[in-house]
């Protein structure tokens, strides 16, 4: 039988899959810390000048006054290396450098995990998080810190990307949307935990070390996670895939005959059995898949700008960055709780539009509030948090959507490419936020415009609700692959 039929027989989300799902996602929580830890590592301190009378805090040449003293009750790379006044951008650059590494990691992890397996790449990334986390904490200079964070970003992004695929590939279509959205729930919880850690450990080096300690403790749990049987099957390793499926059936309490899976022509097989080279170009070769890829690339870039732009802005809107950051993490939880039933009720396409459009409206509202003569900080924060609610739901919807749009032979690679585009947006986000130093409403204006554009463009994607995952390109072209806003177009097999 084929793999999806086997999942139906053993239970689409039975006890075995639930345990594996929980282990994979829990072990990955320390990786999620690194996504936004720069909010605290690169935080701008309060400071004052004890130099000459009437001496300005920042001189015209961008340097600080002759004797500056930090008054904030935390340390960061800004206090460590004097990144104030004209050097403020160097603090923001820390997040962009990390995201540049994440960009490389997304692409490399997608290719490597499709070729060598999900589990081996996941394990390597876990170990690398421990190593580069410690190295970051002991960086003696800013530029060495940049280098370490770049490589850290490569492995963190690789690990979180493979986590999503490894956690969901053994789950049946009836539960896939719930499971995929819930992966993001673990990330939301991690942000709240990170805020608590940052509030407790106010020294940035201590915070960096503490953030990777749970990962060091969790290394041994890697041995509890098997390889993805779906990937094994499409690599022609049928016996290994069958062993895992039958082990799952037994763990789910089923007494059934041994399941035999259909042999595949391999991950690169055409209908006639002739191998087809699968590469990045495979995402653009056919008109149908090319249209999907272009729309998804733009959607992910915009989501990267929105998610990280709003996340970094929220921490600056109130008196206590730790409380605001925790709230921005907490607001993601209800976004996923609302997103799951909406995905199943109205489908992926409409859910994507609703949440992306909602983010655009929230950011526009926040911008207008910031332009008022008397700014109500509570209303501004609420508007920004609603924007974070919507953009977080969009983030989860997009990954669920992408996993269902692309066939197994390129699914991980496609997710890697799309995550690369998201990280391009994330690289730009800190500098968009930095524009707020000149005009506080500019960041929200930019985010509102780009998210509105993405909401409308997303209506060009096909609906995947309730459809089995395509396994090969041949499966894909027999199905609906591109839709307009009113009708669907069917692409015949070629």
C-alpha positions in Angstrom: 0.0 0.0 0.0 1.1 3.6 -0.4 2.3 5.7 2.5 -0.8 7.7 3.1 -2.9 4.6 3.2 -0.5 3.0 5.7 -0.9 6.1 7.9 -4.7 5.7 7.8 -4.4 2.1 8.8 -2.1 2.6 11.7 -3.7 5.8 12.9 -3.0 9.2 11.4 -1.9 10.7 14.7 -1.7 7.9 17.1 0.3 7.6 20.4 3.5 6.8 18.5 3.3 9.8 16.3 2.3 12.1 19.2 5.2 11.0 21.3 7.7 11.5 18.4 6.1 14.9 17.6 6.4 16.1 21.2 10.1 15.0 21.5 11.1 16.6 18.3 9.5 19.9 19.1 10.5 20.0 22.7 14.2 19.4 21.9 14.0 22.2 19.4 12.8 24.9 21.9 16.4 26.0 22.7 16.9 26.6 19.0 13.9 28.9 18.9 15.5 31.0 21.6 18.2 32.1 19.1 15.7 33.5 16.6 15.0 36.6 18.6 17.6 36.6 21.4 19.2 39.6 19.7 16.3 41.7 21.0 18.1 41.4 24.4 21.7 40.8 23.2 21.6 44.0 21.1 19.3 46.1 23.3 19.9 49.8 23.3 20.6 51.1 26.9 19.6 54.3 28.6 22.6 56.5 29.2 23.7 60.0 30.2 26.6 62.3 29.7 28.9 63.3 32.6 31.3 65.4 30.4 31.4 69.1 29.8 28.3 71.2 30.7 25.8 71.5 27.7 27.8 68.9 25.8 25.4 67.0 23.5 24.8 63.3 24.0 25.7 62.6 20.4 28.1 64.8 18.5 27.6 65.8 14.8 30.2 63.3 13.7 28.2 60.4 15.3 30.4 59.9 18.3 29.1 60.0 21.9 29.9 62.6 24.4 33.3 62.6 26.1 32.1 60.7 29.2 29.0 58.6 28.7 27.5 56.4 31.5 25.0 53.6 31.0 22.0 53.7 33.5 20.1 50.7 32.3 20.1 47.6 34.5 21.3 45.2 31.8 24.3 44.7 29.6 24.3 44.1 25.9 26.7 44.3 23.0 25.8 48.0 22.8 27.1 48.6 26.3 30.0 46.2 25.8 31.4 47.8 22.6 29.9 51.3 22.8 27.3 50.9 20.0 25.4 54.2 20.6 24.9 57.4 18.6 26.3 56.9 15.1 27.2 53.2 15.9 23.6 52.2 16.8 23.2 50.5 13.4 25.9 48.0 14.5 23.6 46.6 17.2 20.8 46.1 14.6 23.3 44.6 12.3 23.8 41.7 14.7 20.3 40.4 14.0 20.8 40.9 10.2 24.1 39.0 10.3 22.4 36.2 12.1 19.6 36.2 9.6 22.1 36.1 6.7 23.4 32.9 8.2 19.9 31.7 8.6 19.4 32.4 4.9 22.3 30.1 4.0 21.1 27.5 6.5 17.6 27.3 5.1 18.9 26.5 1.7 21.7 24.2 2.8 19.4 22.3 5.2 16.7 21.8 2.6 19.2 20.3 0.2 21.1 18.2 2.7 18.1 16.8 4.4 16.5 15.8 1.1 19.8 14.1 0.2 21.1 12.6 3.4 17.9 12.5 5.6 16.0 14.6 8.0 17.3 13.1 11.2 21.0 13.4 10.6 20.7 17.1 9.6 18.5 17.7 12.7 21.1 16.1 15.0 24.0 18.0 13.6 22.1 21.3 14.0 21.4 20.5 17.7 25.0 19.9 18.5 26.0 23.0 16.5 23.6 25.1 18.6 25.5 24.1 21.7 28.9 24.9 20.2 28.1 28.2 18.7 26.0 29.4 21.6 29.0 29.0 23.9 31.3 30.6 21.4 29.0 33.6 21.1 29.0 34.1 24.8 32.8 34.3 24.9 33.4 36.4 21.8 36.1 38.9 22.6 35.2 41.4 19.9 32.2 42.7 18.0 33.3 41.4 14.6 34.1 38.0 15.9 30.7 38.0 17.5 29.2 38.7 14.1 31.1 35.8 12.6 30.0 33.3 15.2 26.4 34.5 15.0 26.5 34.1 11.2 27.4 30.4 11.6 25.0 30.0 14.5 22.3 31.3 12.2 23.1 28.6 9.6 22.6 25.7 12.0 19.6 27.2 13.9 17.7 27.8 10.8 18.6 24.4 9.4 17.4 22.8 12.7 14.1 24.6 12.9 13.3 23.9 9.3 14.0 20.2 9.5 12.1 20.1 12.8 8.9 21.1 10.9 9.4 18.5 8.2 10.5 15.7 10.6 7.6 16.4 13.0 4.8 16.4 10.3 5.8 13.9 7.6 4.5 10.9 9.6 1.1 12.5 10.3 -2.0 11.9 8.2 -3.8 14.6 6.2 -6.7 14.8 8.7 -4.4 16.0 11.4 -1.6 17.6 9.4 -2.9 21.2 9.6 -3.3 21.0 13.4 0.1 19.5 13.8 1.8 21.9 11.5 0.3 24.9 13.2 1.2 23.5 16.6 4.9 23.4 15.7 4.7 27.2 15.8 3.1 26.9 19.3 6.4 25.6 20.6 8.2 28.6 19.2 5.7 30.9 20.9 6.3 29.2 24.2 10.0 29.5 23.7 9.7 33.3 23.3 7.9 33.6 26.6 10.6 31.5 28.3 13.3 33.6 26.7 11.8 36.8 28.1 11.8 35.2 31.6 15.5 34.1 31.1 16.4 37.6 29.9 14.7 39.2 32.8 16.6 36.9 35.2 20.0 37.0 33.6 20.6 40.7 32.7 24.2 40.1 31.6 24.2 39.3 27.9 27.0 36.8 28.1 25.2 34.9 30.9 22.0 35.0 29.0 23.7 33.5 25.9 25.1 30.6 27.9 21.9 29.9 29.8 19.9 29.8 26.5 21.9 26.8 25.2 22.1 24.8 28.5 18.7 23.0 27.8 20.0 22.1 24.4 23.1 20.5 25.9 20.9 18.5 28.3 18.6 17.4 25.5 21.4 15.9 23.2 20.8 12.4 24.4 17.1 12.5 23.4 18.1 12.6 19.7 18.5 8.8 19.9 14.7 8.5 20.5 13.8 10.0 17.1 13.8 7.8 14.0 14.3 8.9 10.4 11.3 10.0 8.5 9.8 6.8 6.9 8.3 8.9 4.1 11.8 10.1 3.2 13.2 6.5 3.5 10.5 5.2 1.2 11.3 7.7 -1.5 15.0 6.9 -1.2 14.1 3.2 -2.0 14.9 2.1 1.6 11.5 0.3 1.8 12.4 -2.2 4.5 13.5 0.6 6.9 10.3 2.5 6.2 8.2 -0.6 6.8 10.0 -1.3 10.1 9.1 2.1 11.4 5.5 1.9 10.2 5.0 -1.5 11.8 6.7 -0.3 15.0 4.2 2.6 15.0 1.3 0.3 14.5 2.4 -1.8 17.5 2.9 1.2 19.7 -0.5 2.5 18.7 -2.0 -0.8 20.1 -3.0 -2.3 16.8 -2.8 -6.0 16.1 -2.7 -6.1 12.4 -0.7 -8.0 9.7 2.7 -6.6 8.8 2.3 -3.6 6.5 4.1 -3.7 3.2 4.7 -0.4 1.5 4.7 0.1 -2.3 8.1 0.3 -3.7 9.0 3.6 -5.3 11.1 4.2 -8.4 13.1 6.5 -6.0 13.0 10.1 -5.2 13.8 11.2 -8.7 11.7 8.8 -10.7 9.5 9.6 -13.7 6.5 7.5 -14.6 8.5 5.4 -17.0 11.2 4.7 -14.3 13.8 7.0 -15.8 15.5 9.1 -13.2 14.9 12.8 -13.3 17.4 15.2 -11.9 15.9 17.2 -9.0 17.4 20.5 -8.3 16.5 24.1 -7.4 15.5 24.6 -11.0 12.8 22.0 -10.5 10.8 24.6 -8.6 10.7 26.8 -11.7 10.8 24.5 -14.8 7.1 23.9 -15.3 4.7 26.9 -15.6 2.4 25.5 -13.0 5.0 25.0 -10.2 6.8 28.2 -11.3 3.7 30.3 -10.7 3.2 28.8 -7.2 6.9 29.3 -6.3 6.9 33.0 -7.3 3.9 33.8 -5.3 5.2 31.9 -2.3 8.6 33.5 -2.5 7.0 37.0 -2.3 4.7 35.9 0.5 7.6 34.6 2.6 9.7 37.7 2.1 6.8 39.8 3.3 6.1 37.5 6.2 9.8 37.7 7.3 9.6 41.5 7.2 6.3 41.5 9.1 7.1 38.9 11.7 10.5 40.1 12.7 9.8 43.8 12.1 6.8 43.7 14.5 8.5 41.5 17.0 11.5 43.9 17.3 9.2 46.9 17.3 6.9 45.7 20.1 9.8 45.4 22.5 10.5 49.1 22.0 7.0 50.4 22.5 6.7 50.3 26.3 8.7 50.8 29.5 9.7 47.2 30.0 11.0 45.3 27.0 10.9 42.0 28.8 7.1 42.3 29.5 6.4 43.5 25.9 8.5 40.7 24.4 6.7 38.1 26.6 3.4 39.5 25.4 4.4 39.3 21.8 5.2 35.7 22.4 2.0 35.0 24.3 -0.1 36.5 21.6 1.1 33.9 19.2 -0.6 31.1 21.1 -4.2 32.3 20.5 -3.2 33.0 16.9 -2.5 29.3 16.3 -5.5 28.3 18.3 -7.7 30.4 16.0 -5.6 29.5 12.9 -6.1 25.7 13.1 -10.0 25.7 13.0 -10.0 28.4 10.4 -7.6 26.4 8.2 -9.9 23.4 8.4 -13.1 25.4 8.0 -12.3 27.8 5.1 -9.1 26.3 3.7 -5.5 27.5 3.3 -6.0 30.2 0.7 -8.7 32.1 2.5 -6.9 31.7 5.9 -3.7 33.2 4.4 -5.7 36.2 3.1 -7.6 36.8 6.3 -4.5 36.8 8.5 -2.2 38.7 6.1 -4.9 41.4 5.5 -5.5 41.6 9.2 -1.8 42.3 9.8 -1.8 45.0 7.2 -4.8 46.7 8.9 -3.3 46.4 12.4 0.0 48.0 11.3 -1.8 50.8 9.5 -3.8 51.4 12.7 -0.6 51.4 14.8 1.0 53.9 12.3 -1.9 56.3 12.6 -1.8 56.1 16.4 1.9 56.9 16.4 1.2 60.0 14.3 -1.2 61.5 16.8 -0.1 64.6 18.7 -0.6 62.7 22.0 0.5 59.1 21.6 -1.5 56.6 23.7 1.3 54.0 24.3 -1.2 51.3 25.4 -3.3 51.6 22.2 -0.1 51.5 20.1 1.1 48.4 21.9 -2.4 46.7 21.5 -2.4 47.5 17.8 1.2 46.1 17.4 0.3 43.0 19.3 -2.8 42.4 17.1 -0.4 42.8 14.1 1.8 40.2 15.7 -1.2 37.9 16.3 -2.1 38.0 12.6 1.4 37.8 11.1 2.2 34.8 13.4 -0.9 33.0 12.2 0.2 33.8 8.6 3.6 32.4 9.3 2.2 29.1 10.4 -0.4 29.0 7.6 2.4 29.6 5.0 4.5 26.7 6.2 1.5 24.4 6.3 0.4 25.6 2.8 3.9 25.2 1.3 4.3 21.7 2.8 1.1 20.7 1.0 1.8 22.5 -2.3 5.1 20.8 -3.1 5.7 17.1 -3.8 7.8 14.9 -1.4 10.7 14.8 -3.9 11.4 18.5 -3.3 9.3 19.4 -0.3 12.2 20.0 2.1 14.2 21.8 -0.6 11.2 24.0 -1.4 10.7 24.8 2.2 14.4 25.7 2.4 14.1 28.0 -0.6 11.0 29.7 0.8 12.6 30.1 4.2 15.6 31.7 2.5 13.2 34.3 1.1 11.7 34.8 4.5 15.2 35.4 5.9 15.8 38.0 3.2 12.8 39.8 4.7 14.2 39.2 8.2 17.6 40.7 7.2 15.8 43.8 6.1 13.5 44.0 9.2 16.1 45.4 11.7 16.9 48.3 9.3 13.2 49.0 8.7 12.8 49.2 12.5 15.9 51.5 12.7 14.0 54.0 10.5 11.8 54.6 13.5 14.6 56.6 15.1 14.0 59.3 12.4 10.2 58.9 12.2 8.5 56.5 14.7 5.6 55.6 12.3 7.7 54.7 9.3 8.3 51.0 10.2 4.6 50.3 10.6 3.8 52.2 7.4 6.2 50.0 5.4 5.0 46.8 7.0 1.4 47.6 6.4 1.9 48.3 2.6 3.9 45.2 1.9 1.6 42.9 3.9 -1.5 44.3 2.1 0.2 43.5 -1.3 1.0 40.0 -0.2 -2.5 39.4 1.0 -3.9 40.2 -2.4 -1.2 38.2 -4.3 -1.9 35.1 -2.1 -5.3 34.8 -3.7 -3.5 33.4 -6.7 -2.5 30.2 -4.9 -4.5 26.9 -5.1 -6.4 25.3 -2.3 -4.9 22.2 -0.7 -7.4 21.5 2.0 -8.2 17.8 2.4 -6.0 16.7 -0.4 -3.3 14.0 -0.1 0.3 15.2 -0.2 1.7 15.0 -3.8 4.6 12.5 -3.9 6.1 13.4 -7.3 5.8 16.1 -9.9 3.6 13.7 -11.8 1.2 13.6 -8.9 1.2 17.4 -8.8 0.4 18.0 -12.5 -2.7 15.7 -12.3 -4.2 18.0 -9.6 -5.2 21.6 -9.3 -2.0 23.6 -9.3 -3.0 27.2 -9.9 -6.1 29.2 -9.3 -7.3 32.7 -10.0 -9.5 34.6 -7.6 -12.7 33.1 -9.1 -11.9 29.8 -10.9 -9.5 27.0 -10.9 -7.3 25.9 -13.8 -6.4 22.3 -14.2 -3.0 21.5 -15.8 -3.0 18.1 -17.7 -0.2 15.6 -17.3 2.7 16.2 -19.6 
